[in-house]
Amino acid sequence: MKGGRETGAAPLDPELRARLRAVPKVELHLHLDGAMSPAWLLERVRRCTPPPLATLDELAGRLAFDTFEAFIRAWTWKCGFLDRYGDFESLAESVLEALAARGVVHVEASVSPGDYAKNGLETGGIVEAVLRGGQRATAATGIGFGLLVDLIRNHGPAVAERRLEEITPYRGQGVVGIGLGGSEERFPPAPFAAVYAEAARRGFHRAVHAGEAAGPASVIEALATLDPQRIGHGVRSVEDPALLDRLARTRMPLEVCVTSNVRTGVVAGYAGHPLRRLLDAGVRVTLNSDDPTFFGNDLLDEMELCLARLGVGLRELAAMSENAAAATFLDEAARARLVDRVRAGWSGLV
């Protein structure tokens, strides 16, 4: 697993790819601070005196990884260079503009403020900067944007509770919900039950990473203790037929990230990815890119990969896109308008 664009898909017919690019797309699982362009990140790296590296090739080598643990180390290294609030303003604006250029009409992205405390940055300042950048991108492109704040399970429930306090003033001002990323195996969801219950009481929407590095038990525990509205990844749910049936029956949205799962070793390869089994079981699947800086992908690449390698057809891509629109944390009327827009946009392709 090395850095760079390597989705495992053969190129689509250029006309079909152009039409896929044009259809309205919705992304629900995107780490904003894992979605910057390499050139953008290199600018921040080169501010150091002396800079630890100077070229895009050197940066690609530094971001390369061959295990999930190495991926986390590369992520942590990257965080050290986002050391001022203006970085997050620029980041949000640039990432959202790039998404809009590739047909994404709405994104609910997350940011992990706790990863930047060591840089002297406070949660409120990061959130405000992201929202300013997002507002500019929305004004320029029309892309819809909602922000989720990752409470970071590795930091523990007490820190998560404090972070919830810090973001509460921004609920309804652009922050739509909370997430829980980090090590699923070392930090299970149950200890965060009180924080999630309080977040719900305050009107925050709730997503949680589960069923990625850890198995189906992590999804079962998250459902039992956190009352989430979306599951980040969740692909290992296929290992438990009863859970798979439950997810289909309850219409729980899964934020599936195919390239991410292969590149981090969650699944052994594209041929063995569970997406096809999730679809066949009737699970409410959405398609997402996760961390494009590290995986070299975007949502258009994920769609191309599904068509070329995973036995997914255009109608199923359209259905996953509609699922994503229906699973957004918009209010009911705005969500219905988005679903209609996505359905109408795909109708000419399928």
N, C-alpha and C positions, 0 to 999 in steps of 0.2 A: 504494500500500500504506500504509494508515493504521492506527493503533492502534484497538482496539475489536472487538466481536463482529461478524464479517462472514464467515461461512463459505461464502456463496454458495449455500446450500440453502434451498429453500422449506420452511416448517414441515410436519412430518409430522402425520398424524392424531394427536390428543392421546392416544387410547387406545394406539396403537402406540408412541408415544414413552414413555408410562408403562411399558409392558411392556419396552421396550428399557432403560429406566433400571433396572428391577428385575433383569434378568438379570446373572449374575456376569461381571465384566469383568477383564481383566488388561492392565496397561500396562507396557511394557518400555523405552520411550524418552521419558523425561520429565526435563527439567533442573529439579531441585528449586528452584534459584535463578533459574529463569525461569518459575515456576509460582505465585508469590505473588499474592494478590488485589491489585488496585489500591489498595484502602483500606488494606491492610496496608503496602504500600510507601509510601503517602502519609504514614502515621504516622512512618516513619523519615525521610522527606524533611523533614518539619516539625520534626524535632528540631534541625535546623541553625539557627544564629543568624547572620544572618537566614535564614529558609527561602527557597530559590530559587523555590518555588512553593507555592501554598496550597490548590488545589482539584483535584478529580478531573479536571475538564476540562483544566486546565493540565497535569496529569500525562499525560493521554492525548496531548496535543499534543507533549509532550517525548519520549514513547515512540514517536511515529509515525516511519515510515521509508518510503523509496521505492526503496532498493537494498539489496543484501546488506551492503555496507559501512556504510550508514547504520544498519542493524539492529545491527551489531557496535558501532557508536559508542553507540547507545542502551543496549545491554547493558552496556558499560563504564561509562557514566554511572550506571546503576542500581547497579552494584557499589559505588560510593563511599559508599552510604548503609547498607550492611550492615557495621557497624564494631565490633560486639561479639559475643561468642560467644552471648549470649542471643538475638540475632536469629535465629541458625540453629536454635536449639532451638524457638523460637516458629514459625519458618518450617516446619520439618518437621511439627510437630504440626498446624498449621492446614491445610497442603496435604493431608496424609493424611486428616484428618477430612473435608475437602471432597470428596476422591476417594471415600471410603467412602460418603458421602451420595448419590453418583451411581452406586453399584453396583460400584465397583472393589473387588475382593476381594484383589488382590495387585498390588503395584507394585514395580518395580526402578528406582529413580530415581538420577540422578547429581548430584554436586555438584562444583564446580570450585574447590578451595581456593586454587589459585595466583592466582586473580583478586582475592583479598582480602589478599595479603601486603602490599600497599601500605597497607592499613588497620591493619597491625600484628598481624594474626591469623595464627596458626600452623595448619598442616594438622591436627595432632592435636587441637587445641582445637575446630576446626570440626567434625571428624568426631565427636568425643565429644558435642558439642552436638546435632548432627543425630540421632545415635543416641538420645540422651535424649528428644528430642521425638518421634521415631518410636516409641519404646517406649510413651510415654504415649498416642499415637494408637492404637496397636495394642491397648493395654489397654482403651481406651474404645470402640473400634469393631470390633475383631477383624480389621482389615485386615492382610494380610501385607506385609512391607516388607524389601527388601534394598537396600543402598547400593552404588553404583558410584562410584569416584573418577576424575574426568576428569584425566588427566595433562597435558593441554593441549599439543598438538603445537607451537604457536607458541613455547613456552618451551624447546624443544630436548630431545634425549635425556638430557643430563647432569642437567637439572632433573627430568625424568621419573624417572630412576634414583633421585634423592634422595627424590622424593615416594613412590616405591614403598617405600623404607626407612621413611618416616614412617608409612605406613598399615599396614605389616606386622603390628604388634601388634594390629590390629583385625580381622584376618582371622578369620572364625569368630565374631566378636563383633557382627556386623551388617553389616560390609563384605563383599560377596560377589564384587566384581570391580573391574576397571579399564576405563576407556574412553579414547578419544583423540579429542577434539574440536578445534576451531580451523580454521585455513585449510588445506583439503586441497590447494589448488593451490600454495601457497608452502611447505608442509611435508609432503612425501609420507611414506608409512608406513615405508619400508625402514630409515631410520636408527634406528627404535625397535625393531628386531627383537630386539636383545639384552635390552632392558628387558622385552619381552613374553615372551621365553623364560624369563627369571628369574621373572617373575610367575607363569607356568604352573608352574614348579618349586616355587614357594612355595604353590601351591594356589589362586591367584586365577583366577576366570573372566575371559574377555576379550571385550570388544566394541570396535568401532572405527567411527568415522564414515568413510564412503567412498561414492563414487558419488552425492554430493550436488552441491556446487559444482564438483567435478572429475568427469571422465567415467568410463567403465567401466575405464580403465586403472588408476584408483586402487583399484578393487575387486580387480582382478587382482593388483596389487602387494600389497595388504593380505592377500589369501589366501595369496600365495606367501611372505611374509616374517613375518607376525605370528601365523599360525595362530589366527585369531579364531573364536569360537563363535557370534557374531552380528554382522551388519553393520548399522550405523546408517544409515538412509535406503537407499542402494543403488539408487535408482530409475533412475539413468542406465545401469544394467546392460542395459536394453532396447536400448541403442544397439549392443550387441555380441551377435549371436545365439549365438555359441559360449559366451560367458559366461553368457547366459541359460539355455542348456541345462545348463551345469555347475552353476549354482545350483539348478536344479530337480532334477538328478540326485543331488546331494550333500545336498539338503534343508537348505541353509544358510538360517537364518532372516534375513529382512530386516525391520528396524524402520521401517515406512513411515509417513510423517507428511504427509498430503495437504495440509492447509491451510498448513502450514509451507512446503512446496515451492512452492506458488503465491505465498504472501505474500513470500517471499524471492527470487522470480524464478527458481528452479531450473527450473520449468516455466512455460510462458506463460499457462496458465489451467486451470481445472478440466476443460474438455473435452479438453485434451491431456494430462491426467495419465496416467502409465504404469501405474497400479494395475491397470486392466482387463487390459492386456497381460501383466503379471506373473502375475496369476491364471490367465489362459488358458494361459500357458507352464508352469504347474504349480509355480511358485516358492512357497516356504513363507513367505507374507506374514503379518505381524502389523500391527495398526493402532494408532497412537499419536498423542499431541497435541504433543509436543516442548516448546514454550515458551508456555503459555497466557497469561502476563502480556502478551506482545507480540502474540499472534495472536488473542486473544479467543475461544479454543475450549476444549473438553475432549473426552474420548474419546466421550462421548455425541453431541456435535456431529459428530465425525468419522464416526460410524456413520450419523447422519442424512444427512450429506453424501453418503456412499457410496450410500445408497438413492436419494436424490433426484437426484443429478447424475452419478454415475459408472457406472451400469448394474450395480450390485452388488445381489444379492438377500440375503434373510435367511439362507439356508443358507450363503452365502459369508461373511457376517458371523460366523455361528456357527463356521465353519471357521477364520477368522482368529483368533477368540477362543481356540479350542482350540489353534491353533498357538502363540499367545502363552503359554498355560499350559505347553505342552510344551517351550518354549524358555527357561523360567525357569532361574535358577541355583540352584534348590532341590536338595536331595538327592533321590535317585531315588524314595524312598517318598513324600516330601512332594509331589514333582512329580506323581506318579501320582494322588495324592488330589486335587490341584488340577485336573488334567485331568478327572477323573471329576466333580468339582463343576461345572466349566464346562459339560461335555457335558450333564449332567443339567439344569442350569439353562436351557440353550437349547432343550432337547428340546421343551418345551411351546410354544415360539414358532415353531419351524420344522416 
